[in-house]
Amino acid sequence: MLSHRFTRAALLATLVAGAAQSAPAAVLQVGNGAEPGTLDPQKTNGVWETRITRELFERLVTYAADGSLVPGLAESWTISDDGTTYTFHLRQAEWSDGTPITADDAVFALRRLLKPAIASHNANLYYPIKNARAVNTGQAEPSELGVSAADEHTLVIQLDEPTAYFLQALAMTEAAPLPRHLVEKAGDEWTRPGTMVSSGAFTLREWRPQARIDLDRNPHFHDADTVSLDGVTFYPIDDTGSALNRFRAGDLDISYSGVPASRFDWVKDNLGESLRVGPLVAEYFYMFNLRDGQPLADERVREALSLAVRREVITDRILGMGQRASYWYVPRAAEGGTRGSLDVAEQPMEQRLARAKRLMQEAGYGPDNPLHVTLRYNTLEDHKKIAVAVAAMWKPLGVEVELINAEAAVHYATVNEGDFEIARYGMVATINDPYDFLNAYAEGGSAQRSTGYRNDAYDALVERSTRELDTERRAELMTRAEQMLLDDHALLPLYDYVSAHLVSPEVKGWQTTAIDVHPLRYIQLED
């Protein structure tokens, strides 16, 4: 009898082992919105890129499933009483090739991030680090940056001043330690499939441009035993209708490509269990090129264009997904209490149009002498609908608009080079702090470089807000800065985003967060 039981147990074990070997791999299929321009975490420029690099590169500080900050490669840290010295104690961890991850990799990465040649669009988020601005502007060597390795697993970062958002900045993928042993050897080729080594939950297996990016589970990840997925495939789908069709067909488990506004009600009625909508720290606005010689260099023109836009028509009739018409720049979902606003929100439209026409006439434009401008947007049906609607709203002012669209990587590269007159822009927070938005228009910020905006008083307010740790005084400083930007009509805010994603009921562990971060290490995929 005992022998019979042993035989049955052995047979059962054999069957279970065979089933495990034949079970399909748990590979998550993700519609990702656009084709990445790069997978170098320090050169990314869009959320569709950082969704991937976040899975490939672990940061010192990282995000939990609910969007809160938790230890990453640093298992602990201390901050000096004056808030200027951060000491990180790194855990024992390895790159995906088995090489130990050290504090020297973190020093190397931060120095590289601030090099002018890298041209990181968020470099000035790290300016509080000692000598960071000087390094980033070519006035100091990277070796002079206030970062050092006390030993193999101890990183020290010295700031010039206390900075309220600094830990959040370190949770961004551009601040992740990099494999120095590979980057210095392979140069620009270090991010290629088969060459890249990773520290995150996944590694890069294949990148087929305009088709797919395949990631595999990283067995060397410091918390690999808790990762359920065997892999992830990201598809660059920037057409919301196509993404919806592929989700309905079961080809996608998650679609970050959005929901077509025209199908939103249908999706609510028919895919309600998959639709995830929530507030988002993100702003949809039009950038103005403010450089001398540009038509938008005239503040009267900028104000007139802003006055004529019926934002509620865009949010309620064109989109209708819960977006909030915006007369501000910092989204209302952002933490920090910034509350600047344009003063036209409550004015009747007739009054706004009358002033807009007067301003255009003063600037020398009108129906008999129209202003010809180009409006660029990245390829997406809703972007096109909004651009067409805004162009129609401007027509009574004597404005003729040429619409130019391009796929996302080309569009943002063009904007970054300042080669535009008016350009659609969507800014999704990388840190949940008003500074992330305000700093973009300060000297050296990505929007400042693109648009040519300059205001020394604005820069001073933004800089003061970074070192102010009292929450009420900081909110006052940031509100004053935002109001100054709005009073200059440096941009044309349209609406606060909401996140609207499609997530299959089979996907477990995915949570809606205000900063739209969803680490896949916490995701399980059920049959």
N, C-alpha and C positions, 0 to 999 in steps of 0.2 A: 504493500500500500504506500509506504514511504517513497519507494522507487517510482511508483506511478505519479505521485504528486510532483516529484522532482521533474519528471518528464513533461508534465503539463506546464509547469512553471517555466521550464526551459523553452518549450514551444511558444508560450505566450511572449516571453522575452524576445524570441526570434522574430515573431510577427510584429511586435511593437517597433523593434529596431528597423525592420524592413519598411514599415509604414513611415517611420521618421525619415528614412533615406529617400522615399519616393514622394514625400509631401512637397507640394510646390513651395518655392521660396516666398517669403512675405516681402514683396517689393511694392512700395507705395508709388502710385502713379499721380504725378502732380502737374497740373496746368499752371505755368509760371508767368504768363503775361508778356514776355518779350525775350529776345535772344540776348544773352549776356555779351557785353563788349569785352569783358575780361573776367578771369577768376582769380586774379591777384587781389587779395583782400584790401590792399592799400590803394588800389586804383579803381575800385568799383565806384559807380555813380548812381545806381538805381536799386530799388528794393528787390527787383527780380534777380539782381546779382547777389545781394547780401543774403537772400534766402538760401542760396547755395553755399556761399563762403561761410555762413554761420554753421553749416553742418560739417564743413571740412576743417575749420580751425577753431579750437577752443581758446577762449580768452582767460585772462587772469580771474576776472569776475564775469559771471555769465547769468543767464536767465532761467528761472524755473518755469514750469508749464503755465503758471498764472501771471507771468511777466515780472515777478519780483526778482531782485538781485540775489544771487547765491554764489558760493565759492565755485571757481572753475579750476584752472591750473594752479591757482593759489588756494591752498586749503585754509589759510587764515591771513589776516593782515592787521596792522596797527596804524593809527594815525596820531601824530604828535599833538600835544595840547594846543599848539598854535595853528594846527591844521595845514602845515606846510611840508611835513615829511611823512610819506607813506612807505611802510615796510611790508613787503609781501613775502610770505613763506610758501614756496612752491612744493607741491606734492611730488612724490616719485611718479614720473610719467614718461612715456616714450613716444617718439614720432612713429609713424606707421611703418618705417623701415627698421624699427627696433633701437634707433639711436636715442639716448636719454635726452629729455627736454630739460634745459638748464636756464638759470637766470640770465646767462649770457645771450640766449636766444631772444629773451624779452628785451634786453638792452639793444641788441642788434636791430630788432624790429622797430622799436620806438625811434631810434636814430634814423633808420631808413625812411620811416613815415614822414619825418620832418625835412628830408632832403628836398630841395627845390625841384629836382628832376622828376621826382615821383608825382608831384602836382596833385597831392591828395586834396579833394575838394572840401574835406573837413579838417584839414591840418590845423586851422586856428582854434579848434576845440581843445587842442593840446598846448596852446600858448602859455597857460599857467605854469607849465614845467619850466624850470630855470633854463634860460637861454633858448627856449623853443622858437620864439619869434625870430631871433637873430639867425638861428640855423635855417629856418624855413625861408628866410629872405636872402640867404647867401652871405650873411655878415659874420657868421661863426661856423666853425667846423662841427660836424655831428658829434665828435668826441667831446665837445664842450656841453652837450645836453645834460641836464641834471638827472641822469639815470645811471645807476651803477649796480654791479653784482658784488654783494659783500662776500658771497660764496656761491657754490653751484646752485643752491636752492633758496637764496635770499636776494630779493630785488629791492633796491631803495630808489624811490622817486622823490626828488626835491622840487617843491613848487616855490615860485616867487611870492605867492600869496594864497591864502585859503580859497578854495573853489568849491562851491556848493554842489556842482554836478559832476565832479571829477570821476567818481566811481562809475557813474553811468557811461562816461566817455570810454573808460577802460573795458566796458562790456560790449563795445562795438567791434566788429570783425577787423577793422583796420588797425586796431590796437593789439591784435592777437600776436603772441610770440611767433616768429617765423624760423624755419629750419636753416640756420646760418650755413651749416655744412653743405646744403644743397644750393641755396640761392647764390652764394659766392662762386660756386663751381659752374652752375648751369646758366646763370644770368637770366635774361628775359625768357628763356625756355623752361624755367623751373616749374611753371604751372601746367605744362603739357601732360596729358594722360600718359601714364607709364613712367613719368619723371617725378611729378609732384608727390611729396610726402605730406601727411596730414597729422593733426593732433586731435581732430574732432571725432564725432561718433561715426563718421563715414569717410571713405576715400574716393578719389576720382578714378573711375575705370575707363570711361569713354566719353568723348565729346564729339558729336556729329553736328556741325553747325547747321542752324535752322531746322534741326530735326529733334535731337534729344541730348540730354546729359545724364549719364548713368553713374550712380554712386553705389559703392558696396560698404557693408558694415565693416568697421575698423576694429579688428581684434586687439589692437594695441591701445585703444582708447582707455583712459584711466578708469572709466566706469562701464566697460563694455558688457559686463554681465547683466546690466539692467536694460540694455538696448534690445528691443523686441524685433525691429525690422531687419531684414537681411539686406535690403537695399532700397534705393529711391531712384526714380526716373523723373527728370524734369523736362517738360515739353514747352518750347517757346511759342505760346499761343497768344497773340495780341488781339485777336478778333473775338469779342465776347460771344457772338452768336456761334462761332465754331466751337468755342470752349464749352458752351452750354450743350450743344449737340453731342459732343464727345463725352461729357459727363452723363448725359441721359443714356447714352449707348453703353455705359459701363467702362469706358476706356480710361476714365480718370477717377481717382478716389478723392482728390481735392482739386478744386479749380480756384486759383487766385486771379484768374483773368477777368473777374468781375461778372456782373449779370447785366445783360442789355436792358437799358431803361424801358424799352418798349415791351419787354417780356417779363418785367419784374412782378407784376400782378399775377401772371400765369405761373411764374416760379413759386410765388407764395402759396398759391392754391394747389399746385401739383407736386411741388418738391419741398414743401414746408419743413419736413423733418431734416432736410439737408441744408436749407438756407440759414446761414449764420450772419446776422447783421448786428453791428454794434458801433458805439462811438469810436472815433479814431483821431489821434493827434496828428492831423494832416490837413494841409490847406491847398486848395485849387485856386490858382491866380494867374494873371497875365503879367509877364515881365515887360518892362519898357527899357529900350536901349536909350540911355540918358546922355550919351557922349555928344560933344559939340558937333554940330552939323547934321545930327539926326533929327527927324521931325518931332520925336518925343522928347527932345531936349527942352522944349518949351513947356513949362509947368502948366500954362493955361490949356494947352491941348490935352495933357494928361488928365487934368481935373475934368475937362469937358467929357472925355471918353468915359471916365468913371461915373459921372453924373447920369449919363444916358443909358447905362446898363440896368435892365430890370432883372435883378438877381433872383427874385422870387419866381419869375417865369422860368428861369433855368432850373431851379431846385424843385419846383412844384409841378411844372408842366412837362419839361423836357426829361428830367431825371425821375423824380417821384419816388426815391428810395429812402427818404428821411434826411437827406443832406440839408444843412442849415445855411441859408443865405448869409454871406459874410460881408460885414463892413469893417473888418479888422484883418490883421495879418496872423497873429498868434491864435491858433484854434482854441475855442472855448473849452475843449476837452483836456487841454494841457494843464498840468499841475503848475502852481506858482502864482496864480492870481493876477496875471497880466490882463488889463481891461481897457486898452486903447480902442478908439472907434472913430470912423468917419462921422461927420455931423449931419449927413444927408439921409440917414436911415428913416427918419420920421417925416421927411419933407414930401409933399405931394409931387407926383411925377411931373405934372405940368410945370411946377416951379423949378424943378431940377432941369428939365429940358430947356426952359427959357434961359436959365443961367448958362447952360452948356452952349447954346447957340451964340450967346453974347461973347463968351470966352473964345469960341472959334473965330468969330468975326474980328475980335481984337487981335487974334493971332494971324489974321489975314486969310482965313479959309471960310468957305461957305458953298452952297450948291453951285454958284457960278465959278468958283475957284476951289475945286475939291482938293482935299488932302488925300494923297495916294500913299497907302501903307501896306506892308506885308504882315501877315499874321501866320506864324508857324505853329504847327501842332504835330504831336506824334500820332502815328496811325492807330486810330480807335474810333469806332462809329460814334460813340457819345462825344468824343472830343470834336469830331466834325460837326455834329449837330449843334453843339454849343458855339463853335466858331461861326457857323452860318447864322445862328440867331443873333450873336453879338454884332456881326457885320451889318445885319438888318437894322439893329437898334442904333447903329452909328450913322446909317445912311442919311437920316434927316438933318444931320449936322454938316453934311457935305463931305463925308468920308467915304472913299472908295477903297475897299479892302481886297487884296489878293491873298487867297488862302494857299498855304504851302504845307503839305504834309510829308512826313518821312518816318521810317521805322524808328523805334525808340533810340537805339544806339546812335544813329546818324543825327537825329533831332537834338539829343542832349550834347553831343559833341559840337554841333553847330552853335548851340546856345552858349556852351562853355567858352567858345572862341569869340563870342560877342558878335557873331555874324547874323544879326536879326534886327528887326525894328520892334515888333511885338511878338512875344512867344508864350505859348501855353506852358505852364510849369505846375507840377504837383510835388509838394514838399511833404514827405512823410517823416515824422520825427524819428531820429536815431536815438535820442535821449528824451525822456518825458520831462522837458524843462523848456521854458520860453527862450532860454539862451540859444537853443538849437536853431530857432528861427531868426531871432534878432541878430545873432552873430553872423549869419549868412550875408547880411547887408552891411556889416561893419568892415573896416579896412582889412583887406586880405581874404574876406569871406567869399564863398563860391558865387553868391548872387552879386556881390559888389564887383567881383572881377568880370562877371558876365555883362553887367548893366552899366558899369562906370559910375555908380552912385557914390558921392562923397559928401560927408557931413561930419566935421570934426566933433561937434557937440554930441551928435548921435553916438559916435565911436566912444566918446568919453563916458556917456551914460551906460552903454553896454559893458564897457570895461569895469566900471564901478560896481555894476550888478554882480559880476562874477565873484568878487571878493567879499560881498556883503552876505553874512550868514543869518542875520535877522530876517525872518521870512516876510514880515510886514514892510520893512524898509526896502527889502529887495524887490518886492512886488511893486512898490511905488516907483523905484528907479526904472524897472522894466516897462511899466506902463507909460512913463514919460518918454522912454526911448521909442516904444511902438507908436505913440501918438505923433512924435516928431516925424517918423517915417511915413505915416499916413498923411500928415499935413503937407509933406513934400510931394505927395502923390507919386511916390517912387515905384509903386506897383498898383495893380488893379485886382483887389481880392474879389473872388466870386462866391466861393462857398467852403464850408468845413466838410471834409469828407466823412462818410461812414464806411466801415469795412462791410463788404457784402461778398461773402465767399460761399462756395458750395462744398460741403463736406459730407461724404457718404456716411450713412449710419453704421457702416462696418468699421469706420475709423474711430478708435477710442483714444481718449487722452488729449484731444485737441480742445483748446480753450480760447474763447474770444478775449483779446487784450487790447487796451487802448493804444499800445504802440505796435500792434499787429505782428508780434513776435511769437512764433509757434515752434519751439525746438522739437525736431523729429525724434530725438532720443527718447521722448516720453510717449510716443505714439505706438499703439498696437493696432494691428489689422486683423479683424475677425473674418472668418469665412461666412 
